[in-house]
Amino acid sequence: MHAADLHSFATRVRENAPLVHCLTNLVVTNFTANVLLAIGAAPAMVVAREEAGEFAGIANALSVNLGTLDVPQSKAIRVAVDAANAAGKPWVLDPVAVGPLAFRTEFALDLLDSKPAVIRGNASEIISLSGGTASGRGVDSTAATDAALDAAQILALKTQAVVAVTGAIDYITDGRRTVALSNGSPLMTRVTGVGCALSATVAAFVGASAGPEEYWLATVAAVAYSTIAGELAARDTALPGSFAVAYLDRLASLDAASFAATLVARDVTAA
């Protein structure tokens, strides 16, 4: 795995402008759309159950975020996921706040049977999805990402999905290969929507990939690209408001040389 190989996925996104269908939470819709535009993808927020299935079949990828889940949205998500699968389009699950909350936890566990291409969550969410006990605090994890590594590998093998556990250190695994990424900035936790938008970015990267055999590498690339952009943006500003703008600018301008010079990655497959 070389930096140039990872950055090539960002180039593919810019060249192909994958259409990403986002069924996401009400808090982050605008920021998620702006992140997708910054990386060169095309965002769409088609939320009605009557249209979600039709659109999921048109899009290159589907991003499902459970942040403000309610019954109508759960029905739209189910229709969209089924349509994406029928059309052979990858979909990404962001299981926001699963574990402490019964409705979304049951729904997320049910969605695992529908074969997400990627599951992206914090440590508490991934531990809960894998069958363990984790005490998240709403959308915030109370566990470090290394505590969820075994759970992530188990979940990946069980679902055949790529699992990304994100936090201070990010782990991406398909159950056989595991990479740790150590880029980013604490400011990324001070702006609403950065994590949710990351899941949509993953959807864009897998949507621009050549197929399932590239989903793991595409996910590594998406997480690396996003966190490097965050790290570089934090060098430009020290406060959350200006960071949000700087982050979008870095996402739009991160070139291969800066990416390679900043990337901190290690193979932890055998660890």
N, C-alpha and C positions, 0 to 999 in steps of 0.2 A: 504494500500500500504506500504510494508516493503522493506527496502534496499535489503534484501536477494531475494525477489521476482524480483526486478528490475535487480539485478546482474545475476539472473538465465538466463536472455535472452542472456547476453554475453556468458555464458557457452554454451547455445544452438548453438550460432553462431560458437563457436570454435569446438563443437562436430560435427556439420552438414555441416560446410563450405558452406553456401548458395552461389549459383552462382548469382551474381548481374550484370545485363546488364546495363551499363551506357551510356546514350546518353547525354553527358555533354559538357562543353565549352572547347575550345582549350587551355585555360590558365591553367586549373587545372587537366588535364587528368592524368598526372604522379602522382601528389600528391594524388589524389583520389584513384588511384590504390594502392598506398602504404598504405594509411589509411585502405582500405579494407583488404589488406594482414595482416596488423598489428593486426586487430581485429579477424582474422581467417576466413574471408570470401574469396570468389574467384571472382576477378573483371574481367570483359570483356567489351571491347569497340568495339562493332560491329556497325559500323556507316553507312554502305551502305544501301540505301533503299531496294535494292534487297535482302539483308540478314537480315535486322533488324526485320522483322516480324517473320521469321523462328526462329531466335535466342531468341526473347522475349518469345516465347512459350516454349523454353527449360529451360530458366533461372528460378530461384526461385523468383526473383523480378526484377523490372525495375526502374531505377532512371532517371528522365527526368529533365535536367537543361537547362534553356534558355539563358545562359550567352552570347554565341556568335551565337545566332540564325540567320540562313539564310534560304532561300527558300528550298534548298536541304535537310538541316537538319530537317526543319519543316515537310517535306514529310516523312522522315525516322521515325521521332517521331510519326507521325500519324499512320503509318503502325505498329510500335512496340506497341503502346498503344492498338490498336484494337486487335492485336494478344495476348497481355497479358490478356486483358479482356476475349477473347474467350477461353483462356487456364485456366482462373480462377487464374491468378497470380497477386499479388498486385503491384501497381506502385505508385511512389512518384513524386510529382511535385514540382520543385524548380523554382518559377516564377521570375527569376532574372531581376531586373530593370523594372518590369511592372509598368504602371502608366504614366510616362513621355513619353514613346516610344510607338507609336501607333501599329506598326506591331506586336511586341511581346505581347502587351497587348491584342489585338484582338485574337491572337492565344491562349494565356493562358486562356482567358475567354471561348473560344471554347472548350478547353481541359477539362474544368470543367464538361462538359456534359458527358465526358467519365469516370467519377467516379474514380478519384484518391483515393487510400487508405489513403494517407497522403499528405497534402500540407505544405511545410516547407519554410518559408520566413521571411524577416525582417518586421518591423512594417509598413513601407510605402507600401511594396508590398502586405501585407495582407489587409490593408485598401483599396487599389486600387481594389483588386480582389473582395472584398465584396461590391463594388459599391460606396465607399466613395472617397473623394478627398485627395490625399496625394502627397507631393512633394518630392519624392526621388531624390537623387543626384547620378545618375548612379546606381551602385550596393549598394550604401550606403543609409541607412535610415536616414531621417531627423526627424523621430518621435520616441519617446520612446515606448517600448513594451507595457507598461500599457495603452497607448493611443489606442492601437490596440486590446485590449482584447475584447471589445464588438463586433468589426468587426470580430474577429476570431471566436467567438461563433456563430455569424450570419452565417458566411461562412460555418462553420462546419454543422450547422443544414440544410443549403440550399443544400449542396453537399453530406451530409452523410459521409464526410471525417474527419479524424483527422486533426486538424490544429495546427501547432507548430509555434509560433511567437518567434523568437530568437533574443537575444540582451544581454544587461547587466543583465536583468532578463528574463528567458525563460518561456513562458506560453504554455501549451499543453492542448487542449480541444477537446472534441467530441460534444460540444454544451450542454452537460449535466454535465459532470465532467471536472473540470479544476484544474491543478496543476501548481504551480509556482516553478521554480528551480533557485537557486541563486549561482551556482558554476561557475567556469570559470576564465579567466584572460584577461586583456586588450591585452596581447601579442597574443591572438588568432586572433585579428584583424590586426596584423602586418605581417601575413604570408598568402600569396595568396593561396586560396583553402580550408581553414579550414571550412568555412561555406558550401561551395559546397560539400566537402567531408562528412560533417555532413548529408546532404540529402541522400548520398549513404549509410552511416552508418544506417540511419533510414530504408532504403530499405532492408539492410541486416537483421536487427532485425525483421522487419515485415515478411520478407521472411523465417525466421527461427521460426516464431510463429505458433501457432496451427490453426490460422484462423482469420477472421474478428473480432471475439469477443475479441481478444487479441491485436488488432492493437493500441488502445489507450495506453495500458500499455507498449507495445513494443516500442512505440514512446517515451514515458516518459523515458524508460530505455535507449534508444539510446542517447537521448539528455543528460541525466544525466551522462552516461558513458563517453561521449565525453568531456563534460565540466569539469568533475572531473579530467580526464586525463590531460586536459589543465591546470587546476589549480595546479595540482601536478608537471607538467612539468615546470611551471613558478617558482616553488620553487627551481628548479635545475639550472636555467639559467635566465639571465636578458636581453638577446638580441635575435632578431628575428631568426637569422640563426641557432644558437644553440638550440633555442626553438623548431624549426621545427623537429629537430632530437630527442630532448627530448620528444616531443609530441608523435611521433611514438613509441618510447620506452615505454612510459607510457600506450599507447593504447594496446601494446602487453603484458604488465605485470600487469595491474591493477587487484588486487585480491579482493575477497569479503570483507575482513576486512578493507582494505584501502578505498574501495568504501563506505562502511557503515560509517566509521569514518569521511568521508569528505562530504557526501551528505547533502545538505541543500534544503529541499523541504517542501512546505506547500500546503494544500488544500485550494483553493480559490473559490470553487464551489459556495458557497453561498454569496461571496463577491459582 
